[in-house]
Amino acid sequence: MINMPEVGLGTTVFWNRNEDAEEAMGRAVNEGLVSLIDTAEMYGTGRSEEALGRVLSRCRREDIYLVDKILPQNATKEGFGRSLKRSLMRLGTDYIDLYLLHWREKADLAFVADAMNDAVKDGLILHWGVSNFDVSDMEDLFAVEHGSDCCVDQVLYNICHRGIEYDLLPWLKEHDVRPMSYSTLGSASTGDLKRCECDEHIRRIGEEMGLSPAAIMLAFDLRTHDLTALFSSSTYKHIVSDLKGLYADLDPYMAELDKSFPAPCGKVPLEKI
Ligand SMILES: NC(=O)c1ccc[n+]([C@@H]2O[C@H](COP(=O)([O-])OP(=O)(O)OC[C@H]3O[C@@H](n4cnc5c(N)ncnc54)[C@H](OP(=O)(O)O)[C@@H]3O)[C@@H](O)[C@H]2O)c1
């Protein structure tokens, strides 16, 4: 299983130029609170990568584990190298630690595996993976030559969306692919954080453990061994309080949490946002 930080910050908060968010992220990195940062060429059509480039210029590159994503329509013979070089330029770096295919769509998986491995050989990326791949997509990927070099599957997973526990998480574990969860806090649009803030069990456990609902949501994802959880915040104060979830052990509380947020008892098609 690939080794990487357990927790990382996302950059969707950079979609629009947001200097507070850049400042908060730079401070969190420079204080050593967080070292993995996730972006994508899609976010703000490159503006998130540019904003992250500004943050990186004020940090030591080697202190950051950088994750970026290519759109499926650019993962072609003509587009792949162009997209990767454009992302490197916006980020102001000469390598990406982990490069992901953002989602499958009509991507030619055999081509993707070859192109990713060539980029590794060229030193432009260190590892590669995919995002939003369900079990059947992973099986198709592993059926192509070099497909099993894929190290990570980044998917939606939080306490309100537990579908992947049924089959995808066990599949990834069996095949040595690291799960990376996104929207760990339910993102601003889904309302999951609001739901957790109102839940009686989360409120009680939070009081007992001295944790906010957001920190409990982060701790929930992190109880999965060898998973990396992504969250995002434009506020330094939130980043600090959310990260308290990194050290929390929720195992003694799982039976109680299961009452409000039951584990799946059958296949749930992979959810995406
Ligand atoms: N691969 C994919 O398809 C995919 C899809 C979605 C996301 N992602 C990645 O995953 C990252 C994280 O996911 P996400 O951005 O969807 O959302 P998220 O981390 O689930 O939620 C972010 C929202 O939570 C709020 N928040 C954070 N801490 C809080 C607190 N203590 N109290 C109240 N509100 C709080 C933030 O607002 P404040 O700014 O006010 O704190 C922000 O609006 C993204 O940035 C992106 O890099 C990947």
The ligand as a Tripos MOL2 file, in Angstrom:
@<TRIPOS>MOLECULE
LIG
   48    52     1     0     0
SMALL
NO_CHARGES

@<TRIPOS>ATOM
      1 N1        -12.4430   13.6710   -6.7700 N.am      1 LIG1
      2 C1        -13.5700   14.3360   -6.7680 C.2       1 LIG1
      3 O1        -14.4460   14.1470   -7.6190 O.2       1 LIG1
      4 C2        -13.7970   15.3570   -5.6710 C.ar      1 LIG1
      5 C3        -15.1000   15.8650   -5.4590 C.ar      1 LIG1
      6 C4        -15.2800   16.7970   -4.4250 C.ar      1 LIG1
      7 C5        -14.2020   17.1910   -3.6450 C.ar      1 LIG1
      8 N2        -12.9390   16.6980   -3.8980 N.ar      1 LIG1
      9 C6        -11.7640   17.1460   -3.0990 C.3       1 LIG1
     10 O2        -12.0130   16.9550   -1.7080 O.3       1 LIG1
     11 C7        -11.8640   18.2110   -1.0070 C.3       1 LIG1
     12 C8        -12.7750   18.2390    0.2120 C.3       1 LIG1
     13 O3        -14.1240   18.0720   -0.1420 O.3       1 LIG1
     14 P1        -15.1990   19.2840   -0.1740 P.3       1 LIG1
     15 O4        -14.5130   20.5460   -0.5460 O.co2     1 LIG1
     16 O5        -16.3410   18.7730   -0.9860 O.co2     1 LIG1
     17 O6        -15.7940   19.4730    1.1680 O.3       1 LIG1
     18 P2        -15.7110   19.1970    2.7180 P.3       1 LIG1
     19 O7        -14.3670   19.2520    3.2690 O.co2     1 LIG1
     20 O8        -16.5360   18.0090    2.9080 O.co2     1 LIG1
     21 O9        -16.5300   20.4900    3.2300 O.3       1 LIG1
     22 C9        -16.0410   21.7720    3.0660 C.3       1 LIG1
     23 C10       -17.0090   22.7380    3.7100 C.3       1 LIG1
     24 O10       -17.0550   22.4810    5.1150 O.3       1 LIG1
     25 C11       -16.9670   23.7190    5.8100 C.3       1 LIG1
     26 N3        -16.3090   23.4940    7.1070 N.ar      1 LIG1
     27 C12       -15.1000   22.9550    7.3610 C.ar      1 LIG1
     28 N4        -14.8670   22.8940    8.6870 N.ar      1 LIG1
     29 C13       -15.9580   23.4450    9.2940 C.ar      1 LIG1
     30 C14       -16.3150   23.6790   10.6400 C.ar      1 LIG1
     31 N5        -15.4970   23.3330   11.6490 N.pl3     1 LIG1
     32 N6        -17.5210   24.2510   10.8930 N.ar      1 LIG1
     33 C15       -18.3550   24.6060    9.8910 C.ar      1 LIG1
     34 N7        -18.0670   24.4080    8.5870 N.ar      1 LIG1
     35 C16       -16.8880   23.8190    8.2810 C.ar      1 LIG1
     36 C17       -16.1430   24.6170    4.9390 C.3       1 LIG1
     37 O11       -16.5160   25.9510    5.1850 O.3       1 LIG1
     38 P3        -15.4310   26.9980    5.7800 P.3       1 LIG1
     39 O12       -14.5720   27.3670    4.6170 O.co2     1 LIG1
     40 O13       -16.2750   28.0970    6.2950 O.co2     1 LIG1
     41 O14       -14.6700   26.2970    6.8640 O.co2     1 LIG1
     42 C18       -16.5550   24.1740    3.5400 C.3       1 LIG1
     43 O15       -17.6690   24.9050    3.0950 O.3       1 LIG1
     44 C19       -12.1610   19.2430   -2.1190 C.3       1 LIG1
     45 O16       -11.6980   20.5270   -1.7970 O.3       1 LIG1
     46 C20       -11.4680   18.6260   -3.3080 C.3       1 LIG1
     47 O17       -10.0750   18.8970   -3.2600 O.3       1 LIG1
     48 C21       -12.7500   15.7760   -4.8700 C.ar      1 LIG1
@<TRIPOS>BOND
     1     1     2 1
     2     2     3 2
     3     2     4 1
     4     4     5 ar
     5     4    48 ar
     6     5     6 ar
     7     6     7 ar
     8     7     8 ar
     9     8     9 1
    10     8    48 ar
    11     9    10 1
    12     9    46 1
    13    10    11 1
    14    11    12 1
    15    11    44 1
    16    12    13 1
    17    13    14 1
    18    14    15 2
    19    14    16 1
    20    14    17 1
    21    17    18 1
    22    18    19 2
    23    18    20 1
    24    18    21 1
    25    21    22 1
    26    22    23 1
    27    23    24 1
    28    23    42 1
    29    24    25 1
    30    25    26 1
    31    25    36 1
    32    26    27 ar
    33    26    35 ar
    34    27    28 ar
    35    28    29 ar
    36    29    30 ar
    37    29    35 ar
    38    30    31 1
    39    30    32 ar
    40    32    33 ar
    41    33    34 ar
    42    34    35 ar
    43    36    37 1
    44    36    42 1
    45    37    38 1
    46    38    39 2
    47    38    40 1
    48    38    41 1
    49    42    43 1
    50    44    45 1
    51    44    46 1
    52    46    47 1
@<TRIPOS>SUBSTRUCTURE
     1 LIG1         1 GROUP 0 **** ****
